[in-house]
């Protein structure tokens, strides 16, 4: 008959923490995370008692005081901007402890694995910052890790950093990336649907404003207009009856004698012509225009008439009349008249 070894049959079971203990841990971790976050946010480069070995002067700018100045200087010098993940992790851990009140806590080995995964995630986030920023945003840890992995993997080191960060986050938080992507997609889809609904509502509202309702016209007669009574015209004169003219149409006796002179048009007495000054200007224009064409002429006599004005030209020696016979249109444009006719010989004139 076999005997059971009491040491082998003993089971290591952990009892759930008390509610008070969970609340204490939640408050402590949340407070530490908030103080840590305030120390990082209000860190001033002039207050670097650890990295710069400079004594602090009063008053301290950091909201967390002297402790915050040291904590911010040490964290940002070693981890760079990835140090912000530490207070976020502390607050998240306190929230999970408070949320899982009454449940059994994870054993120590699992807790240690999650702690190591969180440290790895912070370290590789510092390496990503060191790779993609000009300033030392990754701190000393980021510069050191990127110096090693960047040489080993080259440009593909970013993919390695990101993959290790995602794996570490899954281990530290026990979260599934599939659930994260599904939840993120659902949130984005809901936001997109709300945005589309808002746009449709705005379009419908805008279209409703563009509807024009015709106004009803008032067809009633205006009351301002008064009725006008027709005035009766009284006349004492008797209207004589007009006999039709067709009865005397063929009466030849009424057409005897000559017609009256008033039927003729009056003779126009308009004898106005060009003035003496206007004739001188026209003579000068003729001389200038012919001189432009290379002919030296002189106007000897101007004979104005009611319709035609005659200019008698004296040609210079060597100028033939046939040479200026074709300049009638040019002279008409220069004199602003309808037409000009050039006559080569005037009977009884030597010119």
C-alpha positions in Angstrom: 0.0 0.0 0.0 1.4 3.3 -1.1 1.5 6.3 1.1 1.1 9.8 -0.2 3.8 12.2 0.5 2.2 15.1 2.2 4.8 17.5 0.7 4.0 16.4 -2.8 0.2 16.6 -2.4 0.4 20.1 -0.9 -0.9 22.7 -3.4 0.4 26.2 -3.4 -2.8 28.3 -3.7 -2.9 32.1 -3.3 -5.7 33.7 -1.6 -7.2 36.9 -3.2 -6.0 40.1 -1.7 -8.3 42.0 0.5 -10.4 44.9 -0.8 -8.5 47.3 1.5 -5.1 46.1 0.2 -6.3 46.6 -3.4 -7.5 50.1 -2.7 -4.2 50.9 -1.0 -2.2 49.6 -4.0 -4.5 51.5 -6.4 -4.1 54.8 -4.6 -0.3 54.4 -4.1 0.4 53.4 -7.7 -1.9 56.1 -9.1 -0.3 58.8 -6.9 3.2 57.7 -7.8 2.3 57.7 -11.5 0.8 61.2 -11.3 3.8 62.6 -9.4 6.2 60.9 -11.9 4.2 62.4 -14.8 4.2 65.9 -13.3 8.0 65.6 -12.7 8.5 64.8 -16.4 6.2 67.4 -17.8 7.6 70.3 -15.7 11.2 69.3 -16.1 13.5 72.2 -17.0 16.8 71.8 -18.8 18.3 74.4 -16.4 17.5 72.1 -13.4 19.9 69.1 -14.1 21.3 68.2 -10.7 22.2 64.7 -11.8 23.4 64.9 -15.4 24.8 68.4 -15.2 26.1 68.2 -11.6 24.6 71.6 -10.9 23.1 72.5 -7.5 19.5 73.4 -7.5 18.6 77.0 -6.7 15.4 78.2 -5.0 12.7 78.4 -6.1 12.5 75.0 -7.9 10.6 75.1 -11.2 9.6 71.5 -11.2 6.1 70.9 -9.7 7.4 67.8 -7.9 10.0 69.8 -6.1 13.6 68.6 -5.6 12.4 65.0 -5.9 10.8 65.8 -9.2 13.9 67.6 -10.5 16.1 64.6 -9.8 13.5 62.1 -11.0 12.9 64.0 -14.3 16.6 64.6 -14.9 17.5 60.9 -14.3 14.6 59.5 -16.3 15.0 61.7 -19.4 18.7 61.3 -19.4 18.6 57.5 -19.4 15.4 56.8 -21.3 14.5 60.0 -23.1 10.9 60.6 -24.0 10.1 56.9 -23.6 10.2 57.6 -19.8 6.6 58.8 -20.1 5.6 55.2 -20.5 6.6 54.5 -16.8 4.0 56.7 -15.1 1.4 55.6 -17.6 2.2 51.9 -16.8 2.0 52.6 -13.0 -1.5 54.2 -13.3 -2.6 51.4 -15.6 -1.3 48.8 -13.1 -3.1 50.5 -10.2 -6.4 50.6 -12.2 -6.1 46.9 -13.1 -5.5 46.0 -9.4 -8.6 47.9 -8.4 -10.6 46.5 -11.2 -9.8 42.9 -10.3 -10.7 43.2 -6.7 -11.8 39.8 -5.3 -9.8 37.7 -7.9 -6.7 35.7 -7.3 -3.5 37.6 -8.1 -1.1 36.2 -10.6 1.8 34.1 -9.2 5.2 35.6 -8.9 6.7 34.1 -12.0 4.0 35.5 -14.2 4.3 38.9 -12.5 8.1 38.9 -13.1 7.6 38.0 -16.8 5.2 40.9 -17.2 7.6 43.2 -15.5 10.5 42.2 -17.7 8.2 42.6 -20.8 7.3 46.1 -19.7 11.0 47.0 -19.3 11.8 45.6 -22.7 9.0 47.6 -24.3 10.3 50.9 -22.7 13.8 50.1 -23.8 12.9 49.4 -27.5 10.6 52.5 -27.6 13.7 54.5 -26.7 15.6 52.8 -29.5 12.8 53.9 -32.0 13.1 57.5 -30.7 16.9 57.4 -31.1 16.6 56.1 -34.7 14.0 58.6 -36.0 14.9 61.9 -34.2 17.9 64.1 -34.5 18.0 65.1 -30.8 18.8 62.4 -28.2 15.1 61.8 -27.6 15.9 58.1 -26.8 18.3 58.8 -23.9 21.4 56.8 -23.2 19.5 53.5 -23.4 18.1 54.3 -26.8 21.4 55.5 -28.3 23.1 52.4 -27.0 20.5 49.9 -28.3 20.2 51.6 -31.6 24.0 51.6 -32.0 24.0 47.9 -31.6 20.7 46.8 -33.4 21.0 49.5 -36.1 24.4 48.1 -37.1 23.1 44.6 -37.0 19.8 45.1 -38.9 20.4 48.3 -40.8 17.3 50.1 -42.1 15.1 47.2 -41.1 15.9 47.8 -37.4 12.7 49.9 -37.1 10.6 46.8 -38.0 12.5 44.8 -35.4 12.0 47.5 -32.7 8.3 47.8 -33.5 7.7 44.0 -33.5 9.5 43.5 -30.1 7.5 46.4 -28.6 4.2 44.8 -29.8 5.1 41.4 -28.3 6.2 43.0 -25.1 3.0 45.0 -24.8 0.9 41.8 -25.4 2.8 40.0 -22.6 2.8 42.9 -20.1 -0.9 43.7 -20.6 -2.3 40.3 -21.6 -4.1 42.2 -24.4 -4.8 40.8 -27.8 -3.8 42.9 -30.8 -6.7 41.3 -32.7 -9.1 42.7 -30.2 -7.3 46.0 -30.2 -7.5 46.3 -34.0 -11.2 45.2 -33.9 -12.0 47.8 -31.2 -10.1 50.5 -33.0 -11.8 49.7 -36.3 -15.2 49.7 -34.6 -14.5 53.1 -33.0 -13.2 54.6 -36.3 -16.2 53.1 -38.2 -18.6 54.7 -35.7 -16.9 58.0 -36.0 -17.0 57.8 -39.8 -20.7 56.9 -39.7 -21.4 59.9 -37.5 -19.4 62.1 -39.8 -21.3 60.9 -42.8 -24.6 61.4 -41.1 -23.6 64.9 -40.1 -22.7 65.7 -43.7 -26.0 64.4 -45.0 -27.9 66.3 -42.4 -26.0 69.5 -43.3 -26.7 69.0 -47.0 -30.4 68.4 -46.4 -30.5 71.5 -44.3 -28.8 73.5 -46.9 -31.1 72.2 -49.6 -34.1 73.1 -47.5 -32.9 76.7 -47.3 -32.7 76.9 -51.1 -36.4 76.0 -51.6 -38.2 79.1 -52.8 -41.9 79.4 -51.7 -43.8 81.7 -54.2 -45.6 84.6 -52.5 -49.4 84.9 -53.0 -50.2 88.0 -55.1 -53.0 90.2 -54.0 -55.6 90.3 -56.8 -57.9 92.8 -55.1 -58.4 96.2 -56.6 -56.6 98.9 -54.8 -59.0 101.1 -52.8 -57.1 104.3 -53.4 -58.3 104.6 -57.0 -61.6 106.5 -57.1 -64.3 106.0 -59.6 -64.3 108.8 -62.2 -67.7 109.8 -63.5 -67.9 110.7 -67.2 -68.5 114.4 -67.6 -71.3 115.4 -69.9 -70.3 118.0 -72.4 -73.0 120.5 -73.3 -72.7 122.6 -76.4 -75.1 125.2 -77.8 -73.6 125.0 -81.3 -75.4 123.0 -83.8 -73.4 120.5 -85.8 -73.9 120.9 -89.5 -74.2 117.9 -91.6 -71.2 117.3 -93.9 -72.2 116.4 -97.4 -69.9 113.7 -98.9 -67.2 114.9 -101.2 -68.0 112.2 -103.7 -71.0 114.1 -104.9 -68.8 116.9 -106.4 -66.1 114.5 -107.7 -67.1 114.9 -111.3 -68.3 118.5 -111.0 -66.1 120.2 -113.7 -67.5 123.6 -113.0 -65.7 123.8 -109.6 -62.2 123.3 -111.1 -62.1 126.4 -113.3 -59.2 128.8 -113.1 -55.4 128.4 -112.2 -54.2 126.7 -109.0 -53.1 128.8 -106.1 -49.3 129.7 -105.8 -49.2 128.5 -102.2 -49.1 125.0 -103.6 -45.5 125.6 -104.8 -42.4 125.1 -102.6 -40.6 128.2 -101.5 -37.1 128.9 -102.9 -34.4 128.1 -100.4 -32.7 131.3 -99.4 -29.7 129.4 -97.9 -26.8 131.0 -99.8 -24.2 130.2 -97.1 -20.9 128.7 -98.4 -17.3 128.6 -97.3 -16.0 131.6 -95.6 -12.8 133.4 -96.7 -10.8 131.9 -93.9 -12.0 128.4 -94.7 -11.1 128.9 -98.3 -7.6 129.9 -97.3 -7.2 126.8 -95.1 -8.4 124.6 -97.9 -5.9 126.2 -100.3 -3.1 125.6 -97.9 -4.1 122.0 -97.4 -4.0 121.4 -101.1 -0.6 122.9 -101.4 0.7 120.9 -98.4 -0.8 117.6 -99.6 0.7 118.0 -103.1 4.0 118.9 -101.6 3.9 115.7 -99.6 3.8 113.8 -102.9 6.7 115.9 -104.3 4.8 118.5 -106.4 5.4 122.2 -105.9 2.2 124.1 -106.7 0.6 127.5 -105.8 -3.0 128.3 -105.6 -3.6 131.3 -107.7 -7.4 131.7 -107.7 -10.2 130.3 -105.6 -13.7 130.5 -107.1 -16.3 129.4 -104.5 -19.7 128.2 -105.7 -22.9 126.9 -104.2 -22.0 123.3 -105.1 -18.5 123.2 -106.6 -15.4 125.3 -105.4 -12.7 125.7 -108.0 -9.0 125.9 -107.2 -6.7 127.1 -110.0 -3.1 125.7 -109.6 0.1 127.1 -110.9 2.5 124.2 -111.4 6.2 124.5 -110.8 8.5 124.1 -113.8 9.0 120.5 -114.8 5.7 119.3 -113.2 3.3 117.8 -115.6 -0.5 117.8 -115.2 -0.7 114.1 -115.9 1.4 113.4 -112.8 -1.2 114.8 -110.4 -4.3 113.5 -112.2 -4.6 110.4 -109.9 -4.4 112.2 -106.6 -8.1 113.2 -106.5 -9.0 110.7 -103.7 -6.0 111.7 -101.6 -7.0 115.4 -101.9 -10.6 114.6 -101.0 -9.5 112.9 -97.7 -7.2 115.9 -96.9 -9.9 118.4 -97.6 -12.6 116.3 -95.8 -15.0 116.5 -98.8 -16.9 113.9 -100.7 -15.0 114.1 -104.0 -12.3 116.1 -105.9 -12.1 116.3 -109.7 -8.9 117.4 -111.3 -9.3 119.1 -114.7 -6.1 119.4 -116.8 -7.2 122.3 -119.0 -9.6 125.1 -118.3 -10.8 126.9 -121.4 -9.6 130.5 -121.5 -7.1 129.9 -118.7 -3.3 129.6 -119.2 -2.8 127.5 -116.1 
